[in-house]
Amino acid sequence: MTISDIPVVWDPACLRHDPAGEVWLGVRDAGTEVAGRAVVIRDALAAAGAPITPAVAHDDTVLRAVHGPELLDHLAAIWAEWERAGYPAEHGRDRVVPYLFPTDGMLAGLPLREPRAPHGRAGRHCYDTMTLIGPGSWEAIRAAVDVALTAADLVAGGARVAYGLCRPPGHHATRDAFGGSCYLNNAAVAAQALREGGAERVAIVDIDAHHGNGTQAIFYDRADVRYGSVHVDPGAGWFPHYAGFADERGRGPGEGANLNLPLAPGSGDDEWLEAVDALCRQARADALVVSLGLDAAADDPESPLRVTAGAYRTACAALAALGPTVMIQEGGYNLSTLGDLVVAALTGAAEGAATGWMGPSVRRAAGAAERGTRMEMTAGPDRTTPGSSART
């Protein structure tokens, strides 16, 4: 199996989302989650011989099993309401930006009401000021879900590996809230689709540089979808700050099905591959979803990790060797290297799917996929080092 055997699911509507920057610490910056990310990835994969496969439109059945109806209705309607209220034309507010958040501390036990004004509703389902909405955003957000569902359909139908070129990314979106440049949780939707397609147990392995707090939250009470993540330590000052710690193990029926492996800022291939190795050895599943973030790379502007393209190839070989695999695009923001990183990741996935896993150490894969079985989650060590702040 080679990269030419991995379908790359794509919908050009994913380019319609233009957040026009992000508001970080009160200042509007250019932002890094731009449409050019998807173009760079698509073109690099096409040049490498991967087949570009059009996404198929799906109804909302699986999506509504993952997200609440109020969030979906809000995302679908808020830009039109914003525009009708005159914020762009009369006030120069060209994107939906929340300024008020109805936290538990604010409400102090009062019922959560629906504000009449769109600018009052803007923070109803959003938990940060970085995740803006504009014309075309909903079309791209919904197209990314169709990309994920099509990739899941391909794997459920017998494809060994399928890759969903989702944009915007999704792993920070919870059931009822969005943030971290994520709106709907594409990886969670793919996992739910695999469950409904017949997989009794699904594992999600998240290798984005930042913890997928949304994915964790969606499945935190469930044993049938397990979540594991390697990411920069939120305790060292990194997004999402409030989640992603090693003692978060799941709740109720999901107790023990959640595994977080935080890494100190500055961690490179050795530490990162050791954590990926633990994720590979400690989950059992009939199908796998990989949240493929490339922002742990050494030259990415959004994280302090120092992972190389070779390590991505090795990690994805080990992951894809575990069984049927859906790969969902998450972060990755250096446009000059992003395409090469995705090609390295999918090349490794093809190698792993072709040859299987040979033993307990991911690092033994270095250049060739290893043979193996599936995983069961257990906890790992937390690490704390002073750090800064970023997302996705």
N, C-alpha and C positions, 0 to 999 in steps of 0.2 A: 504494500500500500504506500502511495506517495501523496504529496499535497494535492495532486491533480485528482485524487479520489475523494477529497473532502469538499462537499458542496458549501459554497459561501452564499448564505441567504441574504438578500439585499432588497431594499425598497428605496428608490430615490426620494420619496417623500420624507425620509429621515433628514434630508438636508434643509427642510423648510423651517426648522427651528433655529431662530437667530435671537439668542438672549440679549445680544448687544452689550455684553459685559456682565459684571456682577458687582453688587454692593458689598464690599468687605470692610469691616471696621468703620462703617459710615461713609466710605468713599467709593464712588463708582469707578472700577477699573475695567480694562479691556477684557479680562477673563481668558481662560484657556480652553473651555469646552465649546469649540467652534466647529462649523460644518466641515472645514478643511480636514479635520481628523478622519472623518469617514471616507472622504475622497482619497486621501493618502493611503489608507488601509485597502480600500477597494482596488485601487490601481496597482498597488504592490502585489496583492494576491492574484490579480488577473495576470500580471506579468510573470508570476511564478508558476502559472498553469492551473491555478485553482478555478473550478467552474463557478461562474456567477449565476446564482439561481434566484429567480424572482420570488418574493414573498407572496403568500396566498392570503387573501382577506379571510378573517375569522370573525365569528360573532363574539359576544361578550361573555359567554357561559363560563369559560375558564377564568377570564379576567375578573369576573365578579365573585369567583370563589377565593380570590386572592385579595382584592381591594374592595373597600366599602363603597356603596352607591353614591354617597355624598361627595367623596373625593373625586370619583369619576365625573359626576355632574359638574362639580366645580371646575375641574381642569378643562372640560369640554366647553364651558360657557363663559368663563371669567374674562377672556380677552374681548369678546363681543360686548359684554356688559361694560367693561372698562372704556371701550371706544365709544359706545353709545352715551356714556356719562360725560364724555368730553375731556377726559384727562389728557390724551395726547394733543388734541387741537387747542384746548383752552389753557392748559396748565404745563404743556411741554413734557408731560410724563409719558414717554413713548413705550414703556414696558410696565407690566404689572409688578409692583414691588411692595411687599407688605411692610407696614410700619407699626402695627399693633398685633400682639399675640395673646389670645385668651388663655393664659396659663392657669393652672390650679391656684397659684398664688394670687392672681388677679381676681378670679371669680370667688374664691373663698367659700365654695360650696353652693354658690348661686347656679341656677340652670344655665347651660350654654345656649345662647340665643343666636339667631341668624341676623346679622346686621343688614339694614336696608341698603346702605351705601356700599358700592363695590370696593372702595378703598378700605372700608371696615372689614369686609369679607376676605380681603387679600391674604391676611394672616390666619384665617380660620383653619386652613389645612396645611399651611407652610410653616416650617420651623426655623428658617433662616432668611437672610436678606440676599443671599447669593443666587437664588434659584428663580430667575425671572421668566416671565411669560410674555410673548408677543404674538404678532400675526404669524400664523403657520405653526405655532408651537404644538397645538393639540394634534394637528395632522401628523407631525413628526413623532410625537409621543405615542400615538395610537399605531402608527406604522411600525415603530420599534417592537411593539407587542406582537404584531403580526409576523415580524421577522423571527422573534423568539418562538412563537407557536409553530411556524413552518419548520424551523430547525428541529423542534421536538417531534413534530410529525414524521420527519424524515428518519430520525433515529428510531422512533416507535415502529416505523415501517420496515426497518432492517438495515438502515445505514449504520455503519460502525461509528462514524464521527460526523457531526455536522456543526458548522459554525454560523452563528447569527451575528451579522454586523449591525448591532443595535446602536442607534443614537437617537435621542440622548441616552446615557447610561441609566442604570436603575437600582443598584443595590442599596442605596440609602433611603429608598422609598419604603415606608411602612404600610400597613393595611390602610390607614386613614390619613397619612400625612406625607408630604414630599419635602425634599431639601437636598443639599449636597450635590447640586446640578442633576438630580435624579427626580423623576416625576411618577412613573409607574415601574414596578419591579419586574423587569424582563426575565431575570433568572428565576425568580419565584414563580412566575407564570409558566416558564418552561418546565420547572419541576412539578408543578401541579398538573400540567398536561401529561407528563410522563406517568404520574400516578393514575390519572383517569384513563390513560391508554393501556394500563395493565401492569405497570411496575409496582410491586408490593412495597418496595422501599427505594427511596431515591436519596442520594447523597449530593449535597452542594459543597464544592470546595472553592473557596474564594481566595484568589491570589492577588487581588488588587492591593495597592499599597495601604489603603485605608479600610478599616473594618466595615463590613456590610451590615450596619446596624438595622437597616430595613429588612433584609432577608432574615437575619436572626430573629427579629421581633415577630415576623409573620409565622415562623415555624417553631417558636420557642416552646409552645405547649404540645408539640406533636412529636411522636416517635417514628412516624412513617417517612418524614423528610428530615434528614440530619444535616446540620450545617457545621462546617469547619472553616476557619480563616487564619491566614498568616498575614500580619499587617504591622505597620509601625505603631508602637505603644501609645494609646491615647493618654495614658498617664504621664507621658513625656510632653504633653501639650499639643497633640495632633487630633484632627477631626476623626471621629465624631465626638471626642472629648468625654462623653457620658456613657459610652458603651464600647465593648470590645475587650473587656478585661478577662483574665484567665479564670476567674471564679464564676463566670456566667456559664452555667452548665445545662440550662434548660429548666423547665418547670412542669410539675404535674406529670402527665404521661410522657412529656419530652425531657424529663430529668435524665441527664447523661448523654443526650443526643446532640449537644452543642459543645464545640471545642474551639476556643480562641487561643492563638499562639502569638502574643505580642512580641515584637522585636525592638530592640533599642535603636534609636536613630544612628545612622552610619553603618548598620549591619549590611553585609554583602552576601556573596554567593554561599559561603559555608553555612552561615547561620540560617539563611533563607531556605536553602535546600534541605537542611536538617529538619526545619519545620514542615516543609512540603512532604518530606519522608514520613514524618509522624502522621500527617493527614492521610497519606496513602495507606499506611499500615493500620489505621485505627478507624476505619469506617467500613460498613458492610452495606451493599446496595445492589439492586438489580439494574440501575441506571445512574449515571453521573451527570451533574451539571457543573461546569467550570465557569465561575465568574472571572473572566480573563481581563484583569487590569494589567496594563503594561507600565504603570506609573511608579512601580518599584525600581525601574531602571535607573542606572547611575546618573543619567543626564536629564531626567525628567524634572521639570520645574516645580512639581507639586508634592514631592516627598523627599525625605532624607536617606532613603535606602539606596543601596549600591549594587543592584543586581545586573548581570550581564545578559546579552542575548543568548549566549551558550547555556546559561542556567535556565532561562525560559524554555529552551529546547529540551533540556534534560527533564525539567519538571513536567512539561506537557507530555513527554513520552511516557513517564511513569503514570501520570494521571489517566491518559487515554488507554493505557494497558489494562486498567481495572475493569473495563467493560464498556457497553454502549455509552457514548459521551456526547453531550450537547455543550458546545463552547459558546458563551455569551459575552460579547464585548462590553467591558466596563470602562475604566480610566486608561490614561496614556495620552500625554499632551505635548511631547516634543515632536513637532511635525517633521523634523529632519531625519529622525530615526524610527519613528513609530511604525512605518511600513515594514522595515526590516525586522523589527521586533515581532510583529504579528506573523510574518513569514517564518521566522525561527520557531515561534510557538506552534504553528500548525504543521510545520515540518516534523517537529518532535512528536506531535500528536499522531501523525501518520505512521511514524516509526514505531511508536508504542502500540498502536492498534494492530500493526502488522506482525510484531514479534512477541508481544506479551512481556510480562515482568518476571525477572529471574530471582529476585531476592529482596531482603528487607531494606536495602539502602538505595535511595534515589541516586546518590552520587555514583554508584556503580554503573548507572545508565550512560553517563557521559559519552555521548556520541552514538549510542545504540539503545533502543528501548529494552526494558527488562520484563521478565515474566512474573505474573502474580495473580492474586485473587482480590478480595474486597476487604473493607475496613470496618472497624468498630471504634467509635469515638471515646477517648479518655482525655483528661485534662493535662495541660502542660504548664511550664513555669511562666510567670509574669516577669517583665523586666521594666525597669523604670530608669530613664535617663533624661535630664533636662532637654527640652526641645521646643519647637515652634508650633505652627498651625497651618493646616491645609485641608484638602478634601478630595473625594472620589478617588 
